[in-house]
Amino acid sequence: MKHQTDILIIGGGLAGITAAMELLASGKRVTIVDRDSEANFGGLAKWAFGGMFFVNTKHQRKRGIRDSTELAMKDWFSFAEFEEDEVWGKKWAEQYIHMSTPHAYEWLKAKGLGFFPVINWVERGLFQPGNSVPRFHMVWGTGWELTYKLIGQLKAHPQAQKLNLLFGHRVDEIISENQLIKGVRGKLEADGKPFEIAAEVLVVATGGINGSIERVKKNWDTKSFGTPPETILNGAHPFAIGDLHDACEAINGHVVNLEKQWNYAAGIRHHTPRKKDHGLSLVPCKSALWLNYEGKRMGPVPLITAYDTRYLVERICQEPVKYSWQLLNRKIAYKEFAISGSESNPLFRDKKFLPFIYQTLVTGNQKLVSDVIDRCEDVVVAYSMEELVERMNELTGEGHVKLENMQEAVGLYDAEIDRGPQFFNDEQLKRIAHAREYSGDRTRTCKFQKINDPKAMPLIAIREFILSRKSLGGIQTDLDCRVLTRPDASGRQEAIEGLYAIGEAAGFGGGGMHGRRSLEGTFLGGCVITGRVAARAILGQKLM
C-alpha cells in the first residue's frame, strides 16, 4: 500500500494537530499518520487536565499577578539546573518564554478556547527556587475541550480537502537517500500489512519514551534516583515508546537527555485500565502525611506537593522499598483530594461553572473520593489506627507497616496543630500556611486539619507508586525544529533537510528545554509552540 503527500506528520497528538492547522493554510497536501484509532485522535492531551505555563497574561494581570519574561527566565533557569554544555535546551527555554503568551495563549484564545479565572501556583521550589508567581493557566474544559476544539477546526479547515488522516498505521522506518528525506515505511496495526508514504518533509510528533516502562527503566537516572522502582505505573500514552527516536537515530539524527524524565510521585492503579499498569496521577493532599513503606513519616523535610515534584520522586526512590503512603481522613479528602486529568474532573471538563464552584467551596469532591475508595485497590479505610495498619499490611502482603511508626507520626503532627499556628515548627504546617495565603490554594486546602480526628473519620491510607509521565529529553532540534545530526569529531552538527521533530518527541523543544525540572504547564504549551514553529519554518516563515 502506497501513499503520497507533500508534508507527512507522524503522530496525531496536540503538536501534530497544531502543525497541520498551520500547514494547511499554505495549500500544501498534509497527511497525519497515527498508530492509534481515530477515536483516540488527540493523543495524551485529550486526557490531560489542560494546564499551561504562560507569562504576563491578561489573566495574571487581572488577578494582580505581576509577571515578566525576565522573572520567568530567572525562575526557569533556576529550576532547570541546565548542564553547562547544554546548548539547544537553553535556547529553546528562552524561545518558549518569549513565545508562550503571544503564540500560544493568544493563539488558543483566538481559536475559541478559554482559561479558568483562577491560575494555579505549582512548582514553587523547595531547595531550588521555582515559580515566583502563579503561571499555570487551566483550559476551561480540560484537555478534552482543547483537543476536540482544535480537531473540529482542523477538519473544518477551508483547505480540509488537502488533509489526509491515516489511523491504525505504525511507522517503523524513515526513508532517506543521499541525505534526502523520501518518506516512511511501516505496518498496519490491524493486520501487519506493510505500507509506504512518500513525502519530502516529515514532522515527527510521536511523543516520548515514557509509554514504555522498559525504556523508562533502561534510561533511568541512576545517579539521582538509584535503581528504578520495581513497580512503575504507566501514565503516558501507550504508543509513546520511542520508536521514531530510533528511526531518527538510524539516519544519524541526534537523541539526547533520555534520562531526564518528568515522573510523578503519587500514582495509583486505574480502576478500569486501558493499558498495562495504567496509573492515575493524584494531586497529593497538602494536609495528608506522606509516609514510607514502613509507615514512618518521610523527611527530614516533610513531603508536600506544589513545590518540587522531582524532589518527591527522588526522596521516595531513596527508600529500600520504593513506594509510599499518604495518610489522611475523610475531611481532608473531601476538601483536597484530586486526580489530574479530564476523566476525573467531569464538572471542569464539561464547563459546569456553578456546580464546580459549589463543589469546591461547599461539598468537596465527595463523589470522586467515594469512587476511589470503592474501586481502587490502592486505597484502604478504617476507623482506628490499629485497623488501618492491619488493612495496609493486608493490601501489600508484606507486613512492613508498623503501628508504632504511624502513631508517632500522627501524634507529633496533631499535637503541634493543637498548640496553634504561632508555635508551628513543622515544615509541612508552615507550607500549608504559606499556600493558604494565595486564594487559588486557600479554597482547596484545609486550615490545619488533624489526622486522628474523631469528627473527620474514617482514616484513609493511599498506596502510591512512581508514575511514568513525560520525557524531558528527545530528538535534538534547532530553533526551527529541524532535526540535528550527531556531532562529528569536531562537534559540528547539521540540520537534516526535510526532517522536523516537535512536541514531546523533541523534549518539547531542542531535545530538552526543561533541563532537570519542569515548571509545569510547559508540556501542552511546548506542543503548541513547537507545532507552530515547525510549520512556519517548513513554509519559510518565522513566528517572531
N, C-alpha and C positions, 0 to 999 in steps of 0.2 A: 504494500500500500504506500503510495507516494503522494505528497502534498507540496505545494509551492506557495511562498508568501514573500513579501518584502521584508517584514520585520517579525521575528518569532520571539514571543515572550514565554519563557518556560516557568510556569507557576502562576496560579490564579488567586494569589492572596492579595492583600491590600497594596503592596508595592507594584505587583503586576497590573492590577486594575488601574491604579493611578497612571502608570506609564502608558497603558493602552488608551486611556481617555485623552491624554496629551497628544499621542502619536496619530490618532485617528483624524484630528483636526487638520493634519497635513495632507490628507487624501491618500496616504500610503496604505497598502494592504497589511493588516495586522492580524496575526494569529496568536491566540493564547492556548498553550497546550498544558494540560494538568493531569496528574496521575489520579486524582480523586474524582468522585462523581459530581455531576452538575448540582446536586442537592447540597453539596458542601462548598460550592463556589464562594470564595471569600477567605478560605483558609482559617488560621487560628484567630485572626482579628474578629471573625464573626462571634467567637466565644469569649472575647476579651471584655473587660469592664469598660474600656474605652477612654482611659486617662491619657492625656497628652501634655508634654512639657513645652510651654510657651513662655516667652519673655516680654514683659512690659506690654500686656494686652489691655484692651478696653475692660475686660472682666476684672483684671487685677486693679486697675486704676479706680474702677467704680467701687471697689471694696477697700480703698485706701492703702493698697499694697504698692509700695514704691520699688520698682524693679528697673533693671537696665541691663544692656548687653555686657557692660563692664563687670557688674556684680555677678551675672550668670557665668561669665568666663572664669572669674575667680573661683566661684563655687565648683564649677565643672572640673577645672584642672586640679583643685584641691582633692576632690573626691576620687578622680580618675587615677591619681598617682601614676601617671604615664612613665614608662621606662624611658631612659634618656635617649635611646636610639629609635624610639617610635617617631615616625615622620608623618605618615598619611593619617593615622588616627588623630593626631593633634590638629592637623589641617582640617579634617572633617569635623572635629569638635567645634572649631571656630566657625566653619561654614554653617553647621547646623544652628548654632546660637543666633547668627545673623539672619538666617533664612526662616527660622521657626515661625515667627509671627507673620511676616508678610506673605510667605509662600506656603504655609501650612494652615495656620489659624484663619487668616483672611480667606484663603482659597477654599477651605472647608465651609466657612460661613457662606461664601458666595454659592456654594453647592447646595445650600439649604439646611446645613447641619447646625445645631445649636449646642451650647455648652451650659451646664448647670451653673446657677449663680455662685454657689459656694465652691471655692478652689481648695483642694486638699493640700496639706503640708506634709510631705513624706521625705524620707532620706535626709533628715536634718543634720545628720552627722553625729558621731559619738567620739571617737578618738581623732577622727579626721573631719574637719568642717565640711558640711554638705549644703543643702538648700538653705540659704539665708532667709528666704521668704517663700510663701506658698506659690507653686507653679503648676500643680497637677490639675489641669482643666479636664473635666469629665464630660464626654459627649452625652448629651441628653438623649437617652435611648440606648446607651452602651454600644459596644462594637457591633451588635446586631443591626442597629439603625445605621451605623457608619457604613458597613459593607453593603447592606441592601439598598441604601440610597445611592451609593456610587455605582453598584451593579445596575440598578434601574436606569441611571443616567447613561451608563456605558451602552446598554442595549438600545436605548432610545436616541443615541447619538445621531446627529444629522448624517454622519458618514458610516452608520452602522452596517451598511451593505458591504463595506470593506473589512468588516470584522469577522473572523472565523474562530469559533470556540471548539476545542477538541478535548473532551474529558475522557478519563479512563486510559490515558496514554502516558506510559512511563518512558522518559528519555534516559538513555544509558550512555550515549556517546556523542561528542561534538565532532563533526566532520570538518577537518581543516586540511587544505592542500596548499603547499608553498606559502605557509603562514597567512593564508586567506581563509576566512570562515565560509563554509559552504552549506552548513545545515546541521541536522542531528539525526541520529538513529535511535530506535527504541522498540518497545514491545507493548502490545495492548494488554491492559490489566485482565480483561475478560478471558482471553484465550491464548495469550502469549504470542500472537502473530506479530511479525516484525512490521515496522513502518519506518518511513524516511520523510523528513520535511526539509526541502531546500530553502535556504534563506541566507542572505549575505550579512544580516545583522541579527545577533542573538542577544537576548536580555535574560540573564539568569536571575530568577526570583523565587527560588525553591525553598527558602528558609534555611535554617542552620543544621546542626547535627544533633540537637537535643531530643529529637524524637526517637533516637536510638540509644537506649540505656547502655548498650555495649560500647558505643563510641563515646558516650559521656564518660564512662569509666576508663576507657582507653586513653582519653585526653585529660583525665583528672589532674588538677593542680596539686600534686602530692606534696610539694614544698610548703604550700599554705595550709592544706586541709588533711594531710596524711593520706592513708589508704582510703579509697572510696567506701561509703557505707554498703553493707550487704544488700539492703533494700533501698532503692531509689525509685520513687513513683514518677510516672510519666505525665507531665503537664504540658508537653509540647505537641506539635502536630505529628501524627504517626508517620507521615511521609517526609518529615524534615530529618533526613538521615544522612545527609552529606554526599549523596551520590553525584550531584553536579559539582561539588567541590572536587571529587575525584576526577570527573570528566575534564574540568579545567586544568587540573594538575597534569593530566595526560597530554595536554598540548602546551605545557610549560607555563600555565598560569600559577600565580603565587598564592598559597593559602597560609594564613598566619593566625596566631593567637587563639588556637582552638582550646587551649587550656583555660582561657578566660571565659567563664560561663556565669550566667545570672540565674542561679538556682534559688529556691525558696526553702525556708526552714520549717514551715508548718503545712505539710501536705498530709491529707487523709485520703483513704481509698474512696473512689467514686462508688456510690451505691448502685448505679446502673452503668457499668463501664462500657465504653465504646472502643476500647483498645486494651492491650495487655498492660497490667499495672497502672491503669488510669487513675490519676490523682487529681484532687481538688486543692486549690491554694487557699488556705484560710487567711483572713486578715486577723492576726492574733489579737486577742483581747488584751488591752493595756493593763487591766486590773486583775488579770489572771497571774498566778505564779507559774513560772517556767521551771520545770523540774527535769532532772536527768533520768536515766533508766532505772535508778535506784530510789527515785522519789526525793532526792536531795535538790534543794534549790540551786540553780546554776548561777555561777558567779566567777570571780569576785564581783564583777559588775552585773547586776541582775539583767536578764534578757527582757527586752521590751521592744515592741515594733515601732516603726516610723523613724528610726534614727540611723541604722546601718544594717541593711539586710545581709550584706556579706559577712559582717561580724557574727550575726546569729548563726549562719551556716558554719562558719569557722569554729565557733565555740562548741557547737553540738558535735562536730566532727573530731574534736579533741578528746571526746569521751571514749572509753573502751568499747561501749555499745552505742552505736550512732543513730539513735532515735531519741525522742524526748516526749515529755508530757506537759500539757497545760492543765492547771488545776483552777477551777472556778466554781461558781454556783449559778443557780437559776437567775438571780437578779442581774448578775454581771452578764450572763449570756444574752438575756433579753435586750439589754442596753447596748452591748458592744459586739456581739458575735456577728461575723460576716464572712462570706465566701466570695472571693474575687470571680468576676465573670458574668456574662449575660444571663446564663441559665439560672443562676442562684439569686438574681435580683430582678424579679419579674415586674415590680412596680416601677422601678427605674427604667428597665428595658422598654416597657410599654408606655412610658411617659405619663404615668398616672400621678400627677403632681400632688394633689391634695391627699390622697391615700398614702403616698410616700412620706409626706411631711407628718401626717398623723401617726404613722408607724414609727418614724424617727423620734418624734417628740413625746408621744403618749404611750403607745402599746409596746414598743420594741418589736424586734423581729421574731415573734413567738412562733410563727409557722415554720420558719427556717430552722429554728432551734429544735422544735418538735420533730421535724423531718429527719434531721441529722441524728438525733437521739434514737429514733425508731429504726432508721435504715442503715446507719453507718457502723460498721464493725469496729471502728477505732474509738468509739465513744461509749463510756460507761457512766452510770449514775448510781448514787446511793445516798442514804440519809444519815450516815455516820462515816467517820474516817476509817473505822475498822472494816466496815462492809465495803467501802470503796477500794481500799487496798487489796482486799480479797478478790474483788472483781477485776482489778487491773492485772493482778497476777494470773488469774484465770484466762484473761484475754491473751497474754503473751505466752503462757505456759512455761515461764522461766523462773518465776519466784524472786525476781530481782528487787521489787519494790518493798521497802521496809517501812512499817508503820511509824517507827520512831523518827525516821527521816522526815516524813510528811508532817507529823505532829510538831516537830521542832520548827520547820519552815513556816508553817501556818501560825503557830503560837507566837513566834517573834514578830511576824508581819502584822497580825491582828492586834497585838499589844501596842505596837507603835501607832497604829491608827487610833487606838483608844486614847493615847497620850495627847493627840491633837497636832494639827499642822505646824504649829510653832516649834514642835520638838522633833520634826521629821529629820532623821539621818539616813533613812533608806533611800537609795538612789532611784528605785522604781517609783516611790511615792513622790519624790521631787520631780521626776519627769512627768508623772501624771498631773501634778500641779502646773507644770510648765505647759503641757499640752492643753489643759483646760483654759489657759489664758487666751487661746485662739478660738474664736466662735465656731469655726469649722470642726474643731475637735470636741468642744465642750458638750455639744448635743449628743455625742456618741461615746462619751467617756464618763464612767461613774465617778462620783465625788467621794473617793477614799472608802471604797466598799470592802469590808472584812470578808474573808473566805468562809470561816466556820461560823456563820451567822444563822441562828435558828429560823429567822424570818426570811431567809433567802434560799432555803433548801429546795431541791436536793443539791448535793455536791455533784460536780461533773468533772470527769477526767478525760482528756482527749490525747490519744497517742498520735504523735506527729512524726512523719518521715521527711527526709530531704526530698524535694520535688524538683525534677528537671524541668527547665523552662526555656531559657534563651541562650543563644550563642553570642558572646560579645566579640568573638573573632570570626574570621571568614575569608572570603576571596578578596585579596587586596586590590584596591582600585585607586585611580587618581581622582581629582575633584570633579571630573566629568563622568565618573562611574565606569570608566574604561578599565577592563581587567589588565593588570600588570604582569609581566613575565617575572620569573625567578631572577634574582640578581645574578649577574655574571661574576667572573673572578674579580672584576674591578668595582663591583657593587652597582653597576649600571642596570637599569630596568627600562623596558619599553612597554607601551600600551599595545595590546593585541587588537589589531584593527578589526572592528566589527563585533567585538565581544564586550558585553557590559554585565555588571552584577549590581543588584540593588537589594534593599531591604536587609533581612537577617542573613541572607546568603553572603552579603558583603560586610557582615558585622555591623550593619546599619550605616555603613559609610567607611570606606577606606580600609576595611579589614579589621576595624576595631576602634571606633571613635569614643568608646566609653572608658578605655583603659581597664582598670581593675573593678570599677563600680559604675553603676548607673544611678543617675539622679531620678530615675523612674519617669514614665511618660515619654521617654525618648525612643521607644521601640516603634509604636504606631506612627509617631511623628517622623521617625527616621525612614519608615517605609514610604510615607507620602513624599518627603523631600527627595530621597534618592530616586524614587519613581519619576518625579518631575524633572530633576536634574538630568537623568539619563535620557529621557525623551527629548528634552531641549538640545542636548549635546548631539544626539543622533540626527536631529534636524538642523544642526549647525547654528543653534541659538544659545543664549545664556539667560538664566533667571535673574542674575544680578549684573 
